[in-house]
Amino acid sequence: MSDITEAQAVADLVQKPFVEDVRGIPVIFTPLGNGQWNASLQESLLAAPLRKKGEIHIHDVDSFIAVTKKQGSLTNTNIYLDVDYAKNKVKATAVFNDHADGEAAGWRDYRAEFNPRITEEWTRWNGSHKKPLSQVEFAQFLETNLSDIASPTGSGLPTSSDVLTFVTNLTEIRNVKYGSGVNLQNGMVQLQFTEEGDSATKGNLEIFKEFAIGVCPFFGGSAYQVKAFLRYRIDRNSGQIVFWYELQRADKTIEDAAKEVIEKIKTETGLPVIFGSV
């Protein structure tokens, strides 16, 4: 037998939803029956939210600084830096409604997050670091990325023109067997080779021991010079050769680029910076 009385049943039938204003927010009350009501906050019915909230995802440091300076204030904004150089991780989070000075409480739900984007150039060079490539593959890789070769005046490092000459020689020298290498006084290495076939013509290929690239690790950031050692290995049985390069302290380059970004954020925002995460 139902506990609902006839009077209650009639009352339920005549009840209708209604809207009340609770501290500036519309609240819709909907009857559930048996004297029960459901209350639903409807801030979306207002012309504008009562306060700012949300999360902004930003990919370059200048945009992060611009947004932070516009939305933040010294009274309730903190910037948190979550950094792990070994993992190439640099994340900056500006909380615009943070707890202020350890006293006033903040909602902490309005923030901007900055994760630097790795450039395509850095991805290419770092991705092929220590990766053995055939003669043709290595020539193609260098030719594709020739514009990244850096040779500061007086460094003695190969210029982009020198690398192009090397690439041309690698492309033209085909079907050969390589022999031993000889270190030259000019810092180059001379590799002896013998062309396959009846003529068995012999020749030499000069390669440089090291070179340098100039690339920006982070999108919109500064360019850095990174040295690379050129390596090779000759199969004594087949006479075939493979090449690779080894970037020198690529992790240190990321660290320097990250420190530059951090210093720029600290200097240009003027806001409190905390090393940690939220």
SULHUTA-V202632 format. One record per residue. RES is the residue in one small letter. NEAR is the number of other ideal C-beta (glycine too) atoms within 12 Angstrom. D_FIRST is the distance of its C-alpha to the first C-alpha in Angstrom with 2 decimals. Layout:
res=[RES:RES]
near=[NEAR:NEAR]
d_first=[D_FIRST:D_FIRST]
This chain:
res=[m:s:d:i:t:e:a:q:a:v:a:d:l:v:q:k:p:f:v:e:d:v:r:g:i:p:v:i:f:t:p:l:g:n:g:q:w:n:a:s:l:q:e:s:l:l:a:a:p:l:r:k:k:g:e:i:h:i:h:d:v:d:s:f:i:a:v:t:k:k:q:g:s:l:t:n:t:n:i:y:l:d:v:d:y:a:k:n:k:v:k:a:t:a:v:f:n:d:h:a:d:g:e:a:a:g:w:r:d:y:r:a:e:f:n:p:r:i:t:e:e:w:t:r:w:n:g:s:h:k:k:p:l:s:q:v:e:f:a:q:f:l:e:t:n:l:s:d:i:a:s:p:t:g:s:g:l:p:t:s:s:d:v:l:t:f:v:t:n:l:t:e:i:r:n:v:k:y:g:s:g:v:n:l:q:n:g:m:v:q:l:q:f:t:e:e:g:d:s:a:t:k:g:n:l:e:i:f:k:e:f:a:i:g:v:c:p:f:f:g:g:s:a:y:q:v:k:a:f:l:r:y:r:i:d:r:n:s:g:q:i:v:f:w:y:e:l:q:r:a:d:k:t:i:e:d:a:a:k:e:v:i:e:k:i:k:t:e:t:g:l:p:v:i:f:g:s:v]
near=[4:9:10:16:13:11:11:18:16:11:17:19:13:10:20:13:17:16:17:18:17:16:10:17:20:22:22:22:21:18:20:14:17:15:15:15:19:15:19:20:21:20:20:13:17:15:9:10:17:18:17:23:18:17:20:26:19:29:23:24:37:22:25:39:30:20:32:38:23:18:27:35:23:17:17:28:34:34:42:29:34:23:28:17:22:13:13:25:19:37:31:44:37:42:36:37:27:31:20:21:14:11:10:13:12:26:19:22:16:27:35:38:29:38:27:36:26:28:29:18:29:32:21:23:38:29:18:28:26:20:20:21:25:20:36:21:21:31:29:18:30:39:22:21:31:26:18:33:37:28:24:17:8:6:18:18:27:33:21:23:13:28:35:22:24:33:32:17:26:34:19:18:29:20:19:29:27:34:21:18:23:16:15:16:8:15:19:24:28:23:34:24:32:21:20:18:11:6:11:13:16:17:21:22:36:26:41:36:25:27:41:33:40:29:33:32:40:37:26:24:31:23:25:32:26:35:30:37:23:35:26:30:21:25:16:12:8:14:22:23:35:24:37:24:38:24:34:22:19:31:21:20:36:33:24:25:35:36:23:25:38:33:20:29:41:22:16:20:33:17:33:27:28:23:20:17:19:25]
d_first=[0.00:3.81:6.58:8.95:10.52:12.54:15.62:14.73:14.03:17.39:19.04:18.16:19.73:22.91:23.41:26.29:28.25:31.22:34.25:35.63:38.94:38.71:42.23:43.62:41.01:38.59:34.94:32.34:28.90:26.14:22.58:19.91:16.96:14.85:18.25:19.81:23.26:25.69:29.37:32.16:35.85:38.02:41.62:42.68:42.30:45.23:48.79:49.69:48.07:48.25:50.16:51.92:50.38:50.77:53.30:56.63:58.39:62.19:64.93:68.22:69.32:70.71:67.41:65.58:68.07:67.83:64.02:64.01:66.66:64.82:61.30:62.12:63.45:65.11:62.42:59.42:60.65:61.64:62.90:61.96:64.30:63.06:66.27:67.18:70.65:70.63:67.63:68.93:65.91:66.22:63.15:63.19:60.04:60.28:57.27:57.59:54.93:55.66:55.55:58.63:61.28:58.79:57.37:55.31:52.32:52.05:49.32:51.62:50.00:52.91:55.71:58.44:59.22:62.65:63.42:67.05:67.46:70.10:72.75:73.59:77.12:75.99:73.47:76.27:78.79:76.43:74.77:78.12:79.36:80.98:80.02:82.90:83.89:86.47:89.59:88.29:84.80:86.29:88.65:85.83:83.70:86.57:87.47:83.92:83.70:87.33:86.51:84.94:88.22:89.57:93.15:94.06:97.75:99.74:96.97:98.82:95.57:95.49:94.95:92.79:96.09:96.93:93.54:93.95:97.31:95.72:92.99:95.67:97.58:94.48:93.78:97.36:97.95:96.41:96.98:98.73:98.77:98.71:100.87:101.15:100.74:103.34:102.69:104.87:106.37:104.54:101.17:100.42:100.04:102.10:100.62:103.01:101.96:103.59:102.78:101.93:104.28:107.96:109.17:107.32:107.88:107.10:105.71:103.99:100.72:100.47:97.09:96.18:94.70:92.27:90.99:88.57:85.74:84.58:80.88:77.97:75.21:72.68:72.18:73.99:75.66:79.28:81.27:82.49:85.38:84.52:87.25:86.85:89.01:89.91:89.72:90.81:91.01:93.43:92.82:96.15:95.74:94.84:96.23:93.00:91.83:88.49:88.04:85.46:85.38:84.00:82.83:84.03:81.26:78.75:76.20:78.56:78.67:74.89:75.04:77.77:75.91:72.73:74.68:76.19:72.76:71.51:74.59:74.25:70.64:71.63:74.67:73.39:69.93:71.04:67.54:66.69:66.67:64.81:65.31:61.86:58.61:55.38]
